[in-house]
Amino acid sequence: MGKQNLLDAIDTVMEQIPHFTDSQLKKFGAAIEEEYKTWRG
């Protein structure tokens, strides 16, 4: 995932966060953490 794609995805998610449930947030947080680790190397 390119840097710009990641930033676009984050923008989209930030708009959606108020509509998330707690379980969705936990799953999302875990997914972002994995993506971030991969992205950082």
BELCORUR-V684589 format. One record per residue. N is the residue number from 1. RES is the residue in one letter. PHI is phi as a letter, one per 20 degrees, with the letter a starting at -180 (999 if undefined). NEAR is the number of other C-alpha atoms within 10 Angstrom. Layout:
# BELCORUR-V684589
N/RES/PHI/NEAR
N/RES/PHI/NEAR
This chain:
# BELCORUR-V684589
1/M/999/9
2/G/f/8
3/K/g/9
4/Q/f/9
5/N/f/10
6/L/f/15
7/L/f/12
8/D/f/12
9/A/f/11
10/I/f/13
11/D/g/11
12/T/f/11
13/V/f/13
14/M/g/10
15/E/f/9
16/Q/e/10
17/I/g/12
18/P/g/8
19/H/e/9
20/F/f/12
21/T/e/9
22/D/g/9
23/S/f/9
24/Q/f/12
25/L/f/13
26/K/f/12
27/K/f/11
28/F/f/15
29/G/g/12
30/A/f/12
31/A/f/11
32/I/f/14
33/E/g/12
34/E/f/12
35/E/f/14
36/Y/f/12
37/K/f/9
38/T/f/10
39/W/f/12
40/R/f/7
41/G/n/6
